[in-house]
Amino acid sequence: MHPHLVPEELHIASLVVHTTPRRMATVAAAIAALPEALIHASSANGKLVVTLEARTAETMSALVTGIQRVDGVLSAALVYQCADSLEAMNEEVSDAQA
């Protein structure tokens, strides 16, 4: 690999976002409008489970901060974050036991 070439990365994070039940639809719509965000679950008490994907740590940080600043968000807690090269993320892993 050329010393100036940095391998492409993929950053994945999951968040639990809290809002009030009456603001849930508005907050969910703002998050769903982000092309890098998916809402996987919601609860009647105002919790959303969200995953994010980004190519850099800086972009991921900006996404999380952006969600934290959405009007109506009470908190956005990072639950999980993983980062690796695209090559490693796309590597096929055998499920056969040795």
Secondary structure, DSSP 8 states (H G I E B T S, - for coil): --TT----EEEEEEEEEEE-GGGHHHHHHHHHTSTTEEEEEE-TTSEEEEEEEESSHHHHHHHHHHHHTSTTEEEEEEEEEEEEEHHHHT--------
